[in-house]
Amino acid sequence: MVMWGFEELKAGNTESAIRIFQDVLKMVEPMEIPGKAQTVLEMKKLLALAALRLGEQQNCILNHTTASCIIPIAAEGQHSKKEGSTLAMEIYQDILRQTPDDLTSRYLFNVAAMTLGKFPDGVPPQFRLPKEYYTSKVDFPRFTDIASNLGLDKRGLAGGVAIEDFNNDGHLDIMASNWGFHDQIHLYQNKGDGSFEDVTMRTGLQGITGGLNIRQTDYNNDGFADVLIMRGAWFRDQGKIPNSLLKNNGDGTFTDVTVAAGIYTKRPTQNAVWADFDLDGWLDLFIGNEAVPEGGSAFYFPSELYHNQRDGTFKEVSASANLQINAFVKGSTGGDINNDGLPDLYLSILNGNNRLFLNESDETGIKFKDISATANIGEPFVSFPTWMFDFNNDGWLDIFVSAYSDGSEDLPGKILRAYGKKDDPFRPRIYRNNGNSTFTDMSIPMGLTEPVFSMGSNYCDLDNDGFPDFYLGTGEPNLKSIVPNKMYWNREGKKYDDITYAGGFGNIQKGHGVAFGDMDRDGDQDFYVKMGGSFEGDVYQSIFFENPMPHDNHWIVLKLEGVASNRMALGARVEIEIVEGGKSRKIYEMVSPGSSFGGNSLQMEIGLGKAESIRSAKIYWPDKKRTVQEVTGLSLDRAYHIKEGNEPVIVEYTMTPFKKEAGHHH
């Protein structure tokens, strides 16, 4: 009966689960059985969790508002249907009387109280979380979810997202996936008038389903963004599910060319890197697969490296490239960490040391050297999303990698246990590039001390100051892991401030694919988050935050087009020198979709702070000659198209305010 109730809970049949758990408690009450007290306690925890979930479903999902599930919960986000959270509070209080040190129950008790407007005063002092736990030490403008106004709030499970101009009309579109086997992928076309249209059924995408993650590219250099869908992750030996490579036909339709391209395999994955590893002008593909220990032995699904044959097909070359990876690869990212022009490769490993491979490709082919042992990039031991960026604008790519659950403790309890400490092993890591192929862990001095079980994530520049901020989607399949997604604000490369609560980013539902892009062409980055968990009933609607920042910082948008380089210019680096306060300052950016579990727009949206002028921009093109192109005469707050070797051309970039009168669509 317990297993039946738990399956009902995971399936979203929460009222049925509650009835079953209540029946079990009544059945056990008169029994004389060994371990009865502990059995009853565990049953109460399941019943309390089911009651809390019922409150979420009846209010945050079925009666959704823009304030739903945002911690700290404002009055307009509090539950109007109170049965679920009321029952949860009663049971959690009973549990805590018996086991006052149960940190997970304490955390969830406070959340339940918050949904009813009873936090903090309605929580007994001995169980109450400090009010300052949910407050920010700095002020920041509050962001609002407008997904329901734009028809972008489709409800679903975990999935991926890519923000990209898929039809080359100058406006950024959204493609999103769900990992459910039968869940249709969706393409939302930006109509250029502040609204979006779901054009999935007329694009050839009908019947393309599943996918925990997606990644945009231009594998055939035709100037249209293609898409790779990744599948099979977390399914262990049952993850023998092929990925899909979708070719953009340039006429508004896509064709699945997985088999024709030669990349059809059945292996569990959710991460991949598109990069021109040998600088021949064509994008190659690394696919990070999962190798899973089982019963003291292991079965492996080796990762794959595909060399682009420049005719629409790929050749698997991992063996000749010294890149034979048998590990549980949960994240991968590419970038030139030693400034030699060749893109290197970093892998985030679950239950193992992370690994860094230096690219030593030459005229004989793609080759990598494993420098993990000397680079100091191995932690955290249980890690997940990763990316490369230049967080301090020193001209050297740094590495971000975040932690995940090791299963030893529920996330709410782990967070409370680490509160006020500085060296939690499950904190994210920022590795500062030392300029000599080694790195220094800067997480603690940068203020990243809290454990975060990250899944979807990405970096951005919310305030256009030229320093990258970042957002972490949190949680895990565990239904108890209802903790806020997190946002961190970069303070001139010296530290990160947690602005989760000040900015209204703390949604406690599961956050997966994350993508930033200037969707309304007003010069700042908006963002889309594919929400939802992995169990059938753990669904949530996707969220879309409009950036409300005051336009007191400048910006520039650069759309690069490679000639000798790959056409999408993936991997190109830009160094912009500005004059700010009468002094010179340099800002560095790379053409990249960002996080291994996210899909930022590949147009470069660069914040310029209080710039008075742009002195110059140097573009480091990813071609065999390592071409450096210096561009002058650029103006602030403009968009440019720059074709490799040519002068910049001003691109029409008129603001298109979002239409917010559409109402609820979920």
N, C-alpha and C positions, 0 to 999 in steps of 0.2 A: 504493500500500500504506500509506503514511503517513496519507493522508486516511482510508482505510478504518479503520485502527487508531484514529485520533482520533475518528471517528464511533462506533466501538464503545465507546471510553472514555466519551464523553458519554452514550451510551445505557445505561451501567451494565454492559455486558458486558466487565468489566475483565480477566478471565483471557484472553479472546480478544484484547483489545488488547495485553496483555503478549506473547502469542505472536507477534503480528504485528510488534510493535516489535523483538522479539528476532530474528525472521527478517530484517527489514530490515537490522539491524546486521550479521548474518552475511553478507548479500548485498553490503553496501557494503564490508566489510573488505578484500577482495582488489582492489577496483576502484581505478583511477587516474583520479580525476575532479577537476576544479577545485573548490576549497573543501571538500575531503573532511573535513578536521579539524573545521570548523565544522558540517558536516552531521552528522557522528558525534556531536558534542557536543549538538546540538539533539535528536537521537534519544535520547540517554541521558537528557536532561531529561524527555522524554515517557515513557520507560520507568520512570524513578524516580517520576514523578507517578502513573503507573498502579499501580505497586507500593504506593505510599502509600495510594491510593484502595482497593486491594484490602484492605489492613489495616483501613481504616475500615469497609468493608462487612462484612467477616467478624466484626468485633468490636463496633464502636460501634453498628451497625445490627442485624445478625443475632443478636448475643449482647450486647444492650444492658444496661447497668447505669446506676444514677443518676449514676455518676461518669464515664460514657463521654464522651469528647471534651471534658471540662472541663479547661482549662488553669489551673494546672499539674496534670498528670494524676496523680491519687493511685493508690496501689497497686491499689485495687479497680477502677480504670478502665484499667489497663494491659492490653495485648493478650495473650490466651491463645493465639490463633492468630498465630504470629509471622512467618510466611513473608513477608507483604507488607512490613512495616516493616523486616525484616532485609534484604531485597533492596533496598529504598529506601535504607537507610543505606549499603550497599556502593556503590551507584551514585552517591549524592550525594557521598560521600567522594572517589570517583574524579573527579567533576566539579570539586570544589573544589580538588583538586590541580592541575588544569589552569587553573582560573579562580577563584583564591581571593577575588576581589572580587565574585563573584556572590552578592549579598545574599539574593535569593529562595531560591536553593539552600541557602545557609547556614541560613536560617530553617527551611526544611522539613527539613533534616538534623537540626536540634535537636528538632523536633517528632517525627520518626520515632524518635529516641533516647528521647524522653520516653515514647512509647507502649510501649517495651520495658523501661522502668525503668533506662535507661542514661544518663539526664541527671542531673547534668552530667558525671560522671566518665568516662563512656564516649564522650564527644565530645573529639577532640583539642583542646588549648587554643587553637590558632590559629583554630579554627572554632566554638568554644564561645560561646554567648550568655551574657552576665553573668547569674548566678543571680538578682540583684536585679531583673532585667527582669520576672520572673514573681512578684514579691512586692509586697505592698501596704505603704504607709507608715503606714497606720492599721488598727486592728482593727475588725472588723464581724462580726456574727453570720452564720453560714453558712446559705444557703438550699439547699433540696433539691428536686429535680425529683420530683414524685409523680404525674406524668401516667399512668404505666403502672398505678399502683394504682387510678386512677379511670376507666380506660378512655378517657382523653383523648389518648393517644399515637399517634393515627392517623398513619401514614407518608404523606408526599406531597411535592409540590413547593412552591415559593413560593406564598403566598396571604395573604388578609386575615382579620381577626377583629373581632368586636364582642362585648363583654360587656354584656349588657342583660337586664332582666327582660321577656322577650318575652310571657309569659302573665299578667303582673300578679299573680303569687302571692307577691310579696315576696322572691323568691330570684333571684339573678342567673344567667342562662343564658349559653351560649357559641354563637355562630354563626361558622363558619369556612369559607373557600373555598380552592380550589387553582386555579392558573392553567392547568393542563392542559385542553385543549379539552373533553375528555370527563369531567373530574373533578367528581364530585358535590359540591355544597355540603352542609354538615352542620350540624344544630342539636342541641346537647347540652343537655338540660333538667336544671336543678338540681332534684332531687327534694325538697330541703329536709331531708334526713336525712343529709347528708354525702356523697351519691353523685350521679352523673350518668347520664342515659339518652340514647342516641342516638335521637331521635324523628323523624328526617328523613323516613322513609318514610310517616308518617301526618300530615304537615303540609302536603302539597301541594307540597313542594320537590323531589320526585323528578323528575329530568330537568332541573333547573336546575343547569347546570354551568359550569365555568370561573370566572374572576374573580381578578385579582391583588389586589384590594382591595375592602373592603365598608365601608359607612357607615350607621349606624342613624339614624332620624329619626322624626318623626310629621307627615308632610306634610299629612294631612287632619284633624288636631286631634281624633281620636276617642279619644285616650288609650292607643293601642296602638302599640308601636314597629315601624315599617316599616323596610325595608332597601333600599339602593341597591348593586348589584353593578357594579363597573367592570371593563372588559375592553379588550383590544387594545393595551395598552402594550407598547413595545419592538418591535412587529412592523412598524414603519416603514409603508410604503405598503400592507402587507398587514394593517394593524391596523383594517380597516373592520368592526369587530365591535361590535354594539350592547350598551349597558349594559342592566341590568334593574332596574326599580323593583318591589319586592315589597310588596304591600299586606298588612298584618297584619289578618286578618278578625276577630280578637278571639275566635275559637273554637278556637284552636290550629292554624289553617291560614293559608297565604299564597297570594296570587294575583298573577301577573305582570301588571301594569297599565301597562307601559312605553308601549305604543302608545296606549292609552286616555288616558293622562295627557299625551300630546303631547311626550314627551321622547325618542322613538325616533330616533336617528341612528347612523350607522356611522363612528365616529371613534376613534382610539386614545387611551385615557385610563387613569389609575389614581388620580386624585385629584379630590375634589369638596368643596364647602363648602355645608352647609345653614345658612342664616341668614335672619332676617327683616330684609332690607335696608331696607325702607321702613316697618317697624314697624306694619304693618297687622294683626298678630296671626297671620299665616300665613307658614310658612317658604318662602323662595325657594331657588333652587339654582344654584350656580356649578359648572361642570364644566371642569376644566383639561385640554385636549387637547395632543397632541404635534405640533409642526410640525418636519419633518425636512429638513435640507439634503441635496441629492442632486445630485452631478455639477456643482457650481458654481451650480446654480439651486436652487429649493426648491419643494416642494409643501406646502400648508398644510392643517391640520385646525383651523380656528379654535376657540378655547374658546367656551363657551356660558354664557349667563346666562338663567335661566328665572324669570319672575315668577309666583307662585302666584295662580291665578285664583279661588281659594276655593271651587271646585266640583269638586275632584279633578283639574283640568287645569292646565297651565302654558303660558305664552306666552314665546317667545324674545325678549329685549329688549336684547341686548348692544350693538347699534348705538345705540339711543336713550339707553343708560346710559353712553356713552363708554367702553365696556369691550370694545373689539375687539382681542383678543389673538391674535397669530400668533407663537407661540413654543413651544419644547419645554418645556411646563409639567410638572414632575415633582412638585410639591407645592403645596398651597394651604391657607390657614388664614384664619379670620375672627375679628375681635375689635375692640373699641372702643378704638383707640389714643390718642384725644384726649379721652376722657371726655365726649363730647357726646351719648351715648346711641345713636348709629348705628354698626352693625358695619362696620368697614373690612376691606380684603382685601389679603393679602400672597401673592405668587406666587414660588415657587422655580423658577428656570429652569436647565435644563441647557445649558451652553455659552452663557451670556449673563448679563447683570446681572439680579439679582432685582429685583422690582418691588413697590411699595406704592401702593395706591389708597385715597384718603380718600373716605369716603361723604358725599355732599352731597345725598342724596335729600330731596325735599320733596313738596308736594301734587301736583306735576306728574308725579312718577314717580321711579324709581331713577336716580341719577346718581353717577358717580365722577369723582374728579380724581386724575391720576397725579402723585404727589409723590416719585417714585423719585429724581429728580435731586438733591433737597435733603435727603432723609431719611437718607442714609448707611447703606443696608441692602443694597447691591448684591452683596457677596461672600458666600460663595465663588463664583467664576465657574462652577464645575461643582458644582451643589448638588442636593439631593434632598429628604429629609423636613424638615418645618417645623411649628412650632406657635407659639401665643402663650400666655404665662403671666406671672405676676408673681413672678419669681425672688427678688426682694429685699423683697417686701411693702411697697412704697412707694405702692401705689394706682394705678400706671400699668402697663399691659400691655407686657411686653417680648417680643422675638421671638427664637426659636431657629431656626437653620437649619444643617443639616449638609452635609458635602461628599460627593462621589462620585468615581468614577474618571474620569480623562481619557484612559486608555488608554496613557499614556506609560511606565508601569512597573507591574509586578505589585505588588499591595498589600503582601505581606510585605517586599519590597525597599524599598518606599517608607517603611514603618514603621521599618525598621532605619536607613535613611538619615537619618530625622528624629530618631532617638533622642537625647535630651539637648538638642535645639534648642527654641526658643521661638516661632518665627514661621512654622511650616510653612503654606503656602497652603491645604493640604487639611484644616486643623483645623476643627472645628465653630465656629460663631459664636453668641455670645449678644449680642444688641443691647439695651442698656439704654435704656429710654424716658426721654428728657430732659424730657418734659412739654410740648414745643413742636413736636410732629410731626417731631422729629429724634431720632436714636439714636446711641449710642456703643458701639463694638465693645469688649466686656469679656472676650473669650475668653482673651486672654493673662493679664491680671491675675487672672482667675477660675480659671486653671490648665488651660484646655483648649488644649493645645499639640500634641497628637499627631494625626497624620492618621487619619481614620476614614472609610472608605467606607460610609456608612450607608444602610440601606434601611428596614426596619421600625424603629420607635422609639416611645417615649412617655414622658410624665412621670408622676410619682407622688409619694407621701410615705411612704417605706418605714418611717421611724421615728416618724411622727406628731409631728414637731417644728414643723409649720406652714410649712416651707420645701420647695419642690418639688425632688425628685431626678429623675434620668432614666436610661433604658436605651436603648442603641443596638444594633440588629442590624447586623452588619457583613458584609463580603464583597462579591462581585459574581459574575456568571456564571462568570468565570475559575475553573477548578478548583484553581488554585494558591492562591486566596484563602481559605485555612483559617486565619483569625485569630480571636481571641476576640471575641464580643459583649461590650459594655462597659456598666458601671454607674457612675454618678457620684452622689456624695453631697453635697448642698447643706449648707454649713456657715454657717448663719445669713445667707445672702445675700451672704457676703463672698468665698467661693471654693468650688470643687468639688474633692472628693477622689475619685480613682479607686479604687473598692473592688471592681473586677472580680475580683481573685484572692482577696481576703479573704472576699468573700461567696459565692464559688462560682458566679459568673455567666458565666465565660469559656468558654462553649461555642464550639468552633471551626467548627461547621456554620453554614450561612447562616441568618440571622435576618430574618424578614419581619414580617407583622402582629403588633403588640404591644398587649396590652390589660390594664389594671389594674382590679381591683374587689375588694370585700370579699366573697369567695365563701362564706366560712363564718360570716359575720356576727360576727366576734370583734373588730371595730373596726380591723383593719389591712388593708392592701391586698395581696392575692395577685396573681399575674399569669400570663398565658398567652401563649406565643410560637408563632406559626405558622412552623415551620422548613422548610428545604428550598431548593434552588437552582432554576435555570430549565431546565437540561438534564434530559432524561428520566431519566437515571441518578443525578442529584444529589439524591436524596430523603433525607429524615430525618424522624424522628418529632417531633411537636409536644411542647413541654415546658410544664409547669405547676409554678410555684414557690409553695409554701405559705410565707407570711410567718412566720418564727419569732421576730420581734422581741419582747423582753420588754415587757409592757404597763405600762411606767412613764411613758408619755406619754398624755395624754387625747385624745379625739376626739369628733366629732359627725357624724352623717349627716343630710343634709337632702334630702328629695324635694320639689322645687318643682313646682307646677302653675300654669301661666299661665291667666288669664281674658281680660283685654284683650291680654295677651302670648300668643305661641304656647304651646300647651298643655304642650309638653315643657320650656318655659322655656329653650330653647337661647339662649345669649348672656347670660343673667342673670348679674349679678355680685353677690357677697356679701362684705361687710366685717364680720368678726367681731372684736369687741373683747373681749379676755380680761384677767384680772388674773393676773399671773405674777410670783412673787417680790415681791409687793406693788406691782408696777408695771403700768401699762397697756401692752398690746401689741396691734397690729392684724394680722389675717391676711386675705388676699384670695384669693378663688377664683372661677372662672367655670364655668358649666355648658357643658361641651365634651367631645367624644370625644378631645380631645388632639391627638396627632400626625396629620399628613396620611397617614401609613401606620400607623395603629393605630386602636383603637376602645375607649377607656375607657368604663366605665359612666357614664351621665348622672345618676345620683344623686350628690350631692355628698358625698364622703368626706373630711372635713377634719381634719387633725391639729391639736391644740391645745397641744402641748408640755406644760409643767409647770403648766398653768393651774390656779388655785385656784377660779376661777369664770368664767362668761361674763357680761360686763357687758351686751352687746347684740349684735344682728346686724342689719345694714342690707342689705336686698335691693334692688338696682337692677334693676327689671323692664324688659325690652325692649319697651315699648309706646310709643305716640305721646306720651303725657303724661310719659314718662321717670319713671314712678312710683317713689318711694323708700319702702319699707315698713320701719319699724323694729320689731324683735321683741325682747321682753325675756322674762325668766323661763325661759330655756333652761337645761337641766342638762347637765353633762358626761357623756360616754359614753352618749348616748341617740340614738335616731333619731326624726326628726319629719317629718311631711307638712305642707307649708305651701302652701295655695291662695292665690293672689294676692288680697290684701285681707282675708284671714281670719287668725284666730289659729292658731298652730301646734298640731298634734295629734300626740301621742306615738304612734309606730308600734311594734308588737311587733317586737323585734329580738333574738331569743334565739340564742345561739351554736349552730351545728350542726357539730361537729367532723367533719373529713373521714374517711371510711371508707377505711382504707389496706390492708385485708386482701385486696383484690380480686385482686392479683397482676398478672402481665404480660398485656397485651391485644394487643400489636403482632404 
